[in-house]
Amino acid sequence: MRNRRTTLLWMKDLLEHMNRCHDQLEWASEGPTSTFLTESLLVDLTECRKLCEELVESHNGGSGRTLAVSA
């Protein structure tokens, strides 16, 4: 398991990448570019969620409790 600082830095990088993808998506026309950017955002979102779950688990001391997030 990563330490908290590393996890937070990774999350920051993911969020910055998502912000750049979002900016590009605003200007992209429909088609392959739009599809690529959207898929990239979904991958980043999944990774960010995993990191959040790691933080919750480490905060709970590995008690198995997780944050309930509706999709």
C-alpha positions in Angstrom: 0.0 0.0 0.0 1.2 3.5 -0.8 1.8 6.0 1.8 -0.6 8.9 2.2 1.6 11.5 0.7 2.3 9.4 -2.4 -1.4 8.7 -2.8 -2.3 12.4 -2.6 0.4 13.3 -5.1 -0.9 10.7 -7.5 -4.4 12.0 -7.1 -3.2 15.5 -7.7 -1.6 14.4 -11.0 -4.7 12.5 -12.1 -6.9 15.5 -11.4 -4.6 17.8 -13.3 -4.6 15.4 -16.2 -8.4 15.2 -16.1 -8.6 19.0 -16.1 -6.4 19.1 -19.2 -8.5 16.5 -20.9 -11.7 18.4 -20.1 -10.3 21.6 -21.5 -9.3 19.7 -24.7 -12.7 18.0 -24.9 -14.5 21.4 -24.8 -12.8 22.3 -28.1 -12.7 18.8 -29.7 -15.2 18.0 -32.5 -17.2 14.8 -32.3 -15.1 11.8 -33.5 -12.0 9.9 -32.6 -10.5 12.8 -30.5 -13.6 13.2 -28.5 -13.8 9.5 -27.9 -10.2 9.2 -26.9 -10.5 12.1 -24.4 -13.7 10.8 -22.9 -12.2 7.3 -22.4 -9.1 8.8 -20.9 -11.3 10.7 -18.4 -13.1 7.5 -17.5 -9.8 5.7 -16.8 -8.5 8.6 -14.7 -11.8 8.7 -12.8 -11.6 5.0 -12.0 -8.0 5.3 -10.8 -8.9 8.3 -8.7 -11.7 6.4 -7.1 -9.3 3.5 -6.2 -7.0 6.0 -4.6 -9.9 7.5 -2.6 -10.9 4.1 -1.4 -7.2 3.4 -0.3 -7.3 6.6 1.7 -10.6 5.7 3.4 -9.3 2.2 4.1 -6.1 3.5 5.6 -8.0 6.1 7.7 -10.3 3.3 9.0 -7.3 1.3 9.9 -8.1 -1.4 7.4 -11.3 -2.2 9.2 -12.9 -3.2 5.9 -15.4 -0.3 6.0 -15.5 1.6 2.8 -17.0 4.9 1.6 -20.4 4.4 0.0 -20.5 6.4 -3.3 -23.4 6.2 -5.6 -22.5 5.9 -9.3 
